[in-house]
Amino acid sequence: RTIWIWSHPAFYHELLQELITVFQLKLEESNEMNVDANERELSESTSLLKIKENVEKEKLTIRNYMKLPRYSNDTIVMVLMKNSLNRFRLTGPLAQVVLTEALKFVVVDDFVKPDTNTEIMDMDDAEQPRSSWLCDFYKYDTRLQTLRKQCSFWENVLKNVNSASELSPGMVLSAVVMDPRLTMPSTRTKAVNSGVTSLQPEIPKSLSSHSPLWEFELRERVTDSKISTSQLNGLRSRALVPGLATAAWLGSHNVSHLPILLVQNRGQYEQSGYGSGWDVIVPAGWGMPVWLGLVYRGARVGGLRETERLT
């Protein structure tokens, strides 16, 4: 069994030392990968445009080449996942609609069936389609069927409820969404509830049993497959009409896909749903796109002071 323990950065080291002391854990031998310095240095002939395109990738290079620290004893293994996941908390009456407006579930048939009409556009580091990890993970029928159930729940339930408090308390939902930058509006908008309510929605089982986020190697592939902002803008510039550079126009194999985990918070008062919402967990490298996607749909940024007022 595996338990994820989340900690505030202010007392991260204190909690770590306490766990090491209580369970008498010892640090395992470092598994750093040997990276040739010459491979990571930019040549003198590299153009300025090339450097700008690789800025986002270079920020994650060191992190991707470092194995996660491991502590262990005879019965327990503790892996430090600091800086490998991002977690956002949506709270308020519009949390539900902001979530479903900012994030769009992938079209399953687009990557299950070969896309013969769409060619892979010329991009740096695009020898393999951006959705290759997606096809590899969901090549098994059991995982694919689970993904279809997750998609059905997203489209038929999440979009038809006004508040997260209408769902089962503490439920965890795995989902694969499209790059939020492709569905982001040009200006900040405010999401509005449709007023449609689904009473006692049917919730299928095993909505989180198959998720790419559970596997370290897949999380790395998701981070590496992220198309940079400069590359995305280059693809958008090819559109004859501004605003048409959507996932459908670019082709499912040319855009990045993002696995997420949603954790439901029922709030403080169960009847009124006050303080209910969602925790959104995304892999490293995707924090800013998701952050902007939520803000551009009307989410307001808060910190610990605002959180204390909800308790």
C-alpha positions as CSV (number, residue, x, y, z in Angstrom):
1,R,0.0,0.0,0.0
2,T,1.1,3.6,-0.6
3,I,0.2,6.7,1.3
4,W,0.8,10.2,0.0
5,I,1.6,12.7,2.8
6,W,1.1,16.4,2.0
7,S,2.9,19.0,4.0
8,H,3.1,22.8,4.0
9,P,6.5,24.0,2.9
10,A,7.0,25.9,6.2
11,F,7.4,22.7,8.2
12,Y,8.4,20.3,5.5
13,H,11.9,19.6,7.0
14,E,10.5,19.2,10.5
15,L,8.0,16.6,9.4
16,L,10.7,14.8,7.4
17,Q,13.0,14.6,10.4
18,E,10.2,13.4,12.6
19,L,9.3,10.6,10.2
20,I,12.9,9.5,9.9
21,T,13.3,9.4,13.6
22,V,10.0,7.6,14.4
23,F,10.4,4.9,11.7
24,Q,14.3,4.8,12.0
25,L,14.7,5.3,8.3
26,K,18.0,5.4,6.5
27,L,18.8,7.2,3.3
28,E,19.5,4.8,0.4
29,E,22.4,5.3,-2.0
30,S,21.9,8.1,-4.4
31,N,20.6,7.1,-7.8
32,E,21.6,10.2,-9.7
33,M,22.0,9.7,-13.4
34,N,25.3,10.6,-15.0
35,V,24.6,13.4,-17.4
36,D,27.2,14.4,-19.9
37,A,27.9,18.1,-19.5
38,N,28.6,18.4,-23.2
39,E,25.1,17.2,-24.0
40,R,23.5,19.9,-21.8
41,E,25.6,22.8,-22.9
42,L,24.3,24.9,-25.7
43,S,26.7,25.2,-28.6
44,E,28.0,28.6,-29.6
45,S,26.2,28.3,-32.9
46,T,22.8,28.0,-31.2
47,S,20.5,30.8,-32.3
48,L,18.8,33.1,-29.8
49,L,15.4,31.8,-31.0
50,K,16.5,28.2,-30.2
51,I,17.5,29.2,-26.7
52,K,14.2,30.9,-26.1
53,E,12.3,27.8,-27.2
54,N,14.3,25.6,-24.8
55,V,13.9,27.8,-21.7
56,E,11.0,25.9,-20.2
57,K,12.6,22.6,-20.9
58,E,16.0,23.6,-19.4
59,K,14.2,24.6,-16.2
60,L,13.1,21.0,-15.7
61,T,16.3,19.3,-17.0
62,I,18.1,19.0,-13.7
63,R,14.9,17.9,-11.9
64,N,14.2,15.2,-14.4
65,Y,17.7,13.8,-14.2
66,M,17.6,13.5,-10.4
67,K,16.0,10.4,-8.9
68,L,13.7,10.9,-6.0
69,P,15.4,10.5,-2.6
70,R,14.5,7.3,-0.8
71,Y,14.6,6.4,2.8
72,S,13.8,2.8,4.0
73,N,13.9,0.3,6.8
74,D,13.0,-3.4,6.9
75,T,9.3,-2.8,6.3
76,I,8.8,0.8,5.0
77,V,10.1,2.8,2.0
78,M,9.6,6.5,2.0
79,V,10.1,8.4,-1.3
80,L,10.4,12.2,-1.2
81,M,8.3,13.7,-4.0
82,K,9.0,17.3,-3.3
83,N,8.6,19.5,-6.4
84,S,7.2,16.6,-8.5
85,L,3.5,17.5,-8.0
86,N,1.5,20.7,-7.9
87,R,-1.7,21.0,-5.8
88,F,-4.4,23.7,-6.2
89,R,-7.5,24.1,-4.0
90,L,-10.7,25.4,-5.5
91,T,-13.2,26.6,-2.9
92,G,-16.5,28.5,-3.3
93,P,-19.9,28.4,-5.0
94,L,-18.3,28.6,-8.5
95,A,-15.5,26.1,-7.9
96,Q,-17.4,23.4,-9.8
97,V,-18.1,25.4,-12.9
98,V,-14.6,27.0,-13.0
99,L,-13.1,23.5,-12.9
100,T,-15.2,22.2,-15.8
101,E,-14.8,25.3,-17.9
102,A,-11.0,25.5,-17.5
103,L,-10.3,21.8,-18.0
104,K,-11.7,19.8,-20.9
105,F,-11.6,16.0,-20.9
106,V,-9.8,14.4,-23.8
107,V,-11.7,12.8,-26.6
108,V,-10.9,9.2,-26.1
109,D,-11.4,8.1,-29.7
110,D,-8.9,10.7,-31.0
111,F,-5.9,8.8,-29.6
112,V,-7.4,5.3,-29.6
113,K,-7.9,5.3,-33.3
114,P,-5.0,6.1,-35.6
115,D,-5.3,9.7,-36.9
116,T,-4.5,9.2,-40.6
117,N,-5.7,12.7,-41.6
118,T,-3.4,14.6,-39.3
119,E,0.3,14.7,-39.8
120,I,2.8,15.4,-37.0
121,M,3.8,19.0,-37.4
122,D,7.4,19.9,-37.5
123,M,8.5,20.8,-33.9
124,D,11.7,20.4,-31.9
125,D,11.9,17.1,-30.1
126,A,8.8,15.8,-31.9
127,E,10.2,12.5,-33.1
128,Q,7.3,10.9,-31.2
129,P,3.8,12.2,-30.9
130,R,3.0,14.2,-27.9
131,S,0.3,11.7,-26.9
132,S,2.7,8.7,-27.0
133,W,2.6,8.2,-23.2
134,L,-1.2,8.3,-23.4
135,C,-1.4,5.5,-26.0
136,D,1.2,3.4,-24.1
137,F,-0.7,3.7,-20.8
138,Y,-4.2,3.1,-22.1
139,K,-3.3,0.3,-24.5
140,Y,-4.8,-2.2,-22.0
141,D,-8.6,-2.7,-22.2
142,T,-9.2,-2.4,-18.5
143,R,-7.5,1.0,-18.3
144,L,-9.3,2.2,-21.4
145,Q,-12.7,1.1,-20.1
146,T,-11.9,3.0,-16.9
147,L,-11.0,6.1,-18.8
148,R,-14.3,5.9,-20.7
149,K,-16.2,5.7,-17.4
150,Q,-14.2,8.7,-16.1
151,C,-15.0,10.6,-19.2
152,S,-18.7,9.8,-18.9
153,F,-18.7,10.8,-15.3
154,W,-17.0,14.1,-16.2
155,E,-19.5,14.9,-19.0
156,N,-22.7,13.7,-17.4
157,V,-22.2,14.4,-13.7
158,L,-19.5,17.0,-13.0
159,K,-20.9,19.4,-15.6
160,N,-24.4,19.0,-14.3
161,V,-24.0,19.7,-10.6
162,N,-23.7,23.1,-9.1
163,S,-21.5,22.3,-6.2
164,A,-19.0,19.6,-5.2
165,S,-21.0,19.1,-2.0
166,E,-23.6,17.2,-4.1
167,L,-21.1,14.4,-4.6
168,S,-19.7,11.8,-2.3
169,P,-17.4,13.3,0.4
170,G,-13.7,12.7,-0.2
171,M,-14.2,11.1,-3.6
172,V,-11.1,10.9,-5.8
173,L,-11.4,11.2,-9.6
174,S,-8.7,10.5,-12.1
175,A,-8.9,12.4,-15.4
176,V,-6.9,13.2,-18.5
177,V,-7.5,16.6,-19.9
178,M,-6.3,18.6,-22.8
179,D,-3.7,21.3,-22.6
180,P,-5.5,24.1,-20.7
181,R,-3.7,26.7,-22.8
182,L,-5.7,25.6,-25.8
183,T,-9.0,26.3,-24.2
184,M,-8.0,29.5,-22.3
185,P,-10.0,32.6,-23.3
186,S,-8.1,35.6,-24.6
187,T,-9.4,37.7,-21.7
188,R,-10.4,36.9,-18.2
189,T,-14.0,35.7,-18.0
190,K,-16.3,34.7,-15.2
191,A,-17.8,31.2,-15.2
192,V,-21.5,31.1,-14.4
193,N,-23.6,28.1,-13.1
194,S,-26.1,26.8,-15.6
195,G,-28.7,26.2,-12.8
196,V,-29.1,22.5,-13.8
197,T,-28.8,20.1,-10.8
198,S,-28.4,16.4,-10.9
199,L,-30.0,14.8,-7.8
200,Q,-28.3,11.8,-6.3
201,P,-25.9,11.2,-9.3
202,E,-24.8,7.6,-9.9
203,I,-21.1,7.4,-9.1
204,P,-19.2,4.4,-10.7
205,K,-16.5,2.6,-8.8
206,S,-12.7,2.8,-9.5
207,L,-12.7,6.3,-10.8
208,S,-9.1,6.7,-9.6
209,S,-7.8,3.1,-9.8
210,H,-6.0,3.7,-13.1
211,S,-4.1,7.1,-13.2
212,P,-0.8,7.9,-14.9
213,L,0.1,10.0,-11.9
214,W,0.6,6.9,-9.7
215,E,3.7,6.0,-11.8
216,F,6.9,7.9,-11.5
217,E,8.1,7.1,-15.0
218,L,4.8,8.3,-16.6
219,R,4.9,11.5,-14.6
220,E,8.3,12.2,-16.1
221,R,7.1,11.5,-19.6
222,V,4.1,13.8,-19.1
223,T,6.5,16.6,-18.0
224,D,8.8,15.9,-21.0
225,S,6.0,15.8,-23.5
226,K,4.7,19.3,-22.6
227,I,5.0,21.6,-25.6
228,S,6.6,24.9,-24.8
229,T,4.7,28.2,-25.0
230,S,6.9,29.4,-27.8
231,Q,6.3,26.2,-29.8
232,L,2.6,26.5,-29.1
233,N,2.6,30.1,-30.3
234,G,4.4,29.0,-33.5
235,L,1.7,26.4,-34.2
236,R,-1.0,29.0,-33.6
237,S,0.6,31.4,-36.1
238,R,0.0,28.8,-38.8
239,A,-3.8,29.1,-38.4
240,L,-5.3,31.1,-41.3
241,V,-7.9,32.6,-38.9
242,P,-6.9,33.8,-35.4
243,G,-8.4,31.7,-32.7
244,L,-8.8,28.5,-34.7
245,A,-5.7,26.9,-33.3
246,T,-7.6,24.5,-31.1
247,A,-6.8,20.8,-30.3
248,A,-9.1,19.7,-33.1
249,W,-7.2,21.9,-35.6
250,L,-3.7,21.0,-34.4
251,G,-4.5,17.3,-34.2
252,S,-4.6,15.1,-31.2
253,H,-1.1,13.8,-31.7
254,N,0.5,17.3,-31.9
255,V,-0.8,18.6,-28.5
256,S,0.1,17.8,-25.0
257,H,-2.3,15.9,-22.6
258,L,-2.4,16.3,-18.9
259,P,-3.3,13.6,-16.3
260,I,-4.8,15.1,-13.1
261,L,-6.3,13.9,-9.8
262,L,-9.3,15.6,-8.3
263,V,-10.0,15.3,-4.6
264,Q,-13.4,16.4,-3.4
265,N,-13.8,18.7,-0.3
266,R,-17.3,18.7,1.2
267,G,-16.7,21.9,3.2
268,Q,-17.6,22.7,6.8
269,Y,-21.3,22.6,6.6
270,E,-22.6,19.6,4.8
271,Q,-26.2,20.9,4.2
272,S,-25.3,24.3,2.7
273,G,-22.0,23.1,1.1
274,Y,-20.1,26.1,2.5
275,G,-16.4,25.7,1.8
276,S,-16.8,22.8,-0.6
277,G,-14.7,22.4,-3.7
278,W,-11.9,20.4,-5.3
279,D,-8.2,19.8,-4.9
280,V,-6.5,19.6,-8.3
281,I,-3.2,17.6,-8.4
282,V,-1.1,18.0,-11.6
283,P,2.5,16.8,-12.4
284,A,5.6,19.0,-12.4
285,G,5.9,21.6,-15.2
286,W,2.1,22.0,-15.5
287,G,1.5,24.3,-12.6
288,M,1.5,27.6,-14.5
289,P,-0.8,26.5,-17.4
290,V,-3.4,25.1,-14.9
291,W,-3.0,28.2,-12.7
292,L,-3.7,30.6,-15.6
293,G,-6.5,28.4,-16.9
294,L,-8.3,28.6,-13.6
295,V,-7.7,32.3,-13.1
296,Y,-8.9,33.2,-16.6
297,R,-12.1,31.4,-15.9
298,G,-12.8,33.5,-12.9
299,A,-10.9,32.0,-10.0
300,R,-9.5,34.4,-7.5
301,V,-6.1,33.7,-5.9
302,G,-5.8,33.4,-2.2
303,G,-3.4,32.2,0.5
304,L,-3.4,31.0,4.1
305,R,-5.2,34.1,5.3
306,E,-8.1,33.5,3.0
307,T,-8.1,29.8,3.9
308,E,-8.4,30.5,7.6
309,R,-11.6,32.5,7.0
310,L,-13.2,29.4,5.5
311,T,-12.7,27.3,8.6
